Amino acid sequence: MSDTPQPEPLLDDDQLERLDDFFASDRVSEEALDLIGAHGFLVALAVAPSEVEPAVWIAELFHGEPRFADATERSEILELLERLRRNAIDVLEQGGLPELPFDTSLDGLPPEETPIGDWCAGFMEGVFLDETSWFAQDEEAVATLLLPFMALSGLFDDEPDMAELTADASRLDELAGQLPELVLDLYLHFRVPPEKAKPTPRKKKPAGRGKGRR
């Protein structure tokens, strides 16, 4: 049997459907992320090494303030979004994997034409929100861990360094299937200190005569 844990949903189906309806409504800016992008965005905020103020990420997520029907709806929607972020933290803290609300197979399509690309683009938007903290320590390691998200997002297709990876359809499909594990790897990178090498035991000196003795 595999030791890999089964991915855990961050919200139930009814809660996701409620958010989906709201994001698809005309009360949300056309420039705002959709439900899939928002899911990736909030998972990135759960992974992030430092917390972003809600007022900041809400404004970025919606590209401004949505036209909520009333205070009750505003509270309901923002509570669901915060619950998704907190549930992601709880799952990752226990070493679990977040369930993604879509099939992680590309089926031969370019990532940007699938929910996978939308989710990874949303994830990268979450990274950009506080990029300095993400790369403050061990920049090279973080860049390596983020590479699959960047490649699948479709946001970096013009980058020469990305050409080889984005051209490898089978490799991209493999990475898409590993997204929950890659999220956990990033989360642990920021929170588990690297193992320090154990000190080498000092060699015992052979017993000899003490100072001053003949």
C-alpha positions in Angstrom: 0.0 0.0 0.0 1.2 3.6 -0.7 2.1 5.8 2.2 0.9 8.9 0.2 -2.1 10.4 2.0 -5.4 10.9 0.2 -6.0 14.6 -0.7 -8.5 16.3 1.6 -11.2 18.8 0.3 -10.7 22.3 1.7 -14.4 23.1 1.3 -17.4 20.9 0.7 -19.3 20.8 -2.6 -22.1 23.2 -1.5 -19.6 25.8 -0.3 -17.5 25.6 -3.5 -20.7 25.9 -5.6 -21.8 29.0 -3.5 -18.4 30.6 -4.2 -18.5 29.6 -7.9 -21.9 31.3 -8.3 -20.7 34.4 -6.7 -17.5 34.6 -8.8 -19.5 34.1 -11.9 -22.0 36.8 -11.0 -22.0 40.4 -12.5 -21.2 41.7 -9.0 -17.6 40.7 -9.4 -15.1 42.5 -11.7 -14.3 40.8 -14.9 -10.7 41.1 -14.0 -11.1 39.1 -10.8 -10.0 35.5 -10.5 -12.6 32.8 -11.0 -13.2 30.1 -8.4 -10.4 27.9 -9.7 -7.9 30.8 -9.7 -9.1 31.9 -6.3 -8.6 28.4 -4.9 -5.0 28.4 -6.1 -4.5 32.0 -4.8 -5.7 31.1 -1.3 -3.7 27.9 -1.2 -0.6 30.0 -2.0 -1.5 32.3 0.9 -1.7 29.2 3.2 1.8 28.1 2.0 3.3 31.6 2.2 6.1 32.1 4.8 4.4 35.3 6.1 0.7 36.2 6.5 -0.9 38.8 4.3 -3.5 41.2 5.7 -7.0 40.2 4.6 -7.8 43.6 3.3 -4.8 43.3 1.0 -5.5 39.9 -0.4 -9.2 40.5 -0.8 -8.6 43.6 -2.9 -6.1 41.7 -5.0 -8.4 38.6 -5.4 -11.4 40.6 -6.6 -9.5 43.5 -8.2 -11.4 45.9 -5.9 -14.5 45.5 -3.7 -17.3 43.3 -5.2 -20.8 44.7 -5.2 -22.1 42.5 -2.4 -25.9 42.4 -2.1 -25.6 43.3 1.6 -23.4 43.0 4.7 -24.7 39.4 5.2 -23.5 38.3 1.8 -20.2 40.0 2.3 -19.6 38.2 5.6 -20.7 34.9 4.1 -18.4 35.1 1.0 -15.4 36.4 2.9 -15.8 33.8 5.6 -15.9 31.0 3.0 -12.7 32.3 1.5 -10.9 32.6 4.8 -12.2 29.1 5.8 -10.6 27.7 2.6 -7.3 29.3 3.4 -7.4 28.2 7.1 -8.4 24.6 6.1 -5.4 24.5 3.7 -3.1 25.5 6.5 -4.6 22.8 8.9 -4.3 20.1 6.2 -0.7 21.0 5.4 0.3 21.4 9.0 -0.7 17.8 9.6 1.3 16.7 6.6 -1.8 16.1 4.5 -2.5 17.0 0.8 -5.0 19.6 -0.3 -7.7 18.3 -2.8 -7.9 20.3 -5.9 -11.3 21.0 -7.4 -10.6 19.6 -10.8 -9.0 16.6 -12.6 -5.3 16.9 -12.6 -4.8 15.4 -16.1 -4.0 17.7 -19.0 -5.4 15.2 -21.5 -3.0 16.5 -24.2 -4.1 20.1 -23.8 -1.9 23.1 -23.1 -2.0 23.9 -19.4 -3.4 27.4 -19.9 -6.5 25.9 -21.6 -7.3 23.8 -18.6 -8.3 24.4 -14.9 -4.8 23.3 -14.0 -3.4 26.4 -15.7 -6.0 28.6 -14.1 -5.2 27.2 -10.6 -1.5 27.6 -11.0 -1.9 31.1 -12.4 -3.9 31.9 -9.3 -1.3 30.3 -7.1 1.4 32.5 -8.7 -0.7 35.6 -8.1 -0.6 34.7 -4.5 3.2 34.4 -4.6 3.4 37.8 -6.4 1.4 39.4 -3.6 4.3 39.1 -1.2 7.2 38.0 -3.5 9.9 39.4 -1.2 9.0 37.1 1.7 8.9 34.0 -0.6 12.4 34.6 -1.8 13.9 36.1 1.3 15.8 32.9 2.2 17.3 30.3 -0.1 16.0 31.9 -3.2 17.4 29.2 -5.5 15.6 26.4 -3.6 12.3 28.3 -3.7 12.6 29.1 -7.4 13.2 25.4 -8.0 10.1 24.4 -6.0 8.0 27.0 -7.8 9.1 26.0 -11.3 6.3 23.5 -11.9 3.6 26.1 -10.9 5.3 28.6 -13.2 5.4 26.2 -16.1 1.8 25.0 -15.7 0.5 28.6 -15.2 1.1 29.7 -18.8 2.3 33.0 -17.4 6.0 32.4 -18.3 5.8 30.9 -21.7 7.9 33.7 -23.2 10.7 33.0 -20.8 13.6 31.3 -22.7 14.5 29.3 -19.6 11.0 27.8 -19.5 10.9 26.7 -23.1 12.4 23.2 -22.6 10.0 22.3 -19.8 6.8 23.8 -21.4 7.6 21.9 -24.6 7.6 18.5 -22.8 3.9 17.6 -22.6 4.5 14.3 -20.8 6.6 16.1 -18.1 3.9 18.8 -17.7 1.3 16.1 -17.3 3.4 14.4 -14.6 3.8 17.7 -12.7 0.1 18.4 -12.9 -0.6 15.1 -11.2 1.9 16.0 -8.4 0.5 19.4 -7.6 -0.9 18.5 -4.1 2.5 17.0 -3.2 4.3 20.0 -4.6 2.2 22.3 -2.4 3.1 20.3 0.7 6.8 20.4 -0.3 6.7 24.2 -0.5 4.8 24.5 2.8 7.4 22.3 4.6 10.3 24.1 3.0 9.3 27.3 4.8 8.5 25.7 8.2 10.9 22.7 8.7 14.4 23.9 9.5 17.1 22.1 7.5 18.9 19.4 9.4 22.2 20.4 10.8 25.2 18.2 10.3 26.0 16.3 13.5 29.2 17.5 15.1 32.2 15.2 14.6 33.1 13.7 18.0 36.4 14.9 19.3 39.1 12.3 19.2 40.3 11.2 22.6 43.9 12.0 23.2 46.0 9.1 24.6 46.5 9.3 28.3 49.8 10.8 29.2 51.7 12.4 32.1 50.3 15.5 33.5 52.1 18.8 33.3 55.0 19.2 35.6 55.5 15.4 36.2 58.5 13.6 35.2 
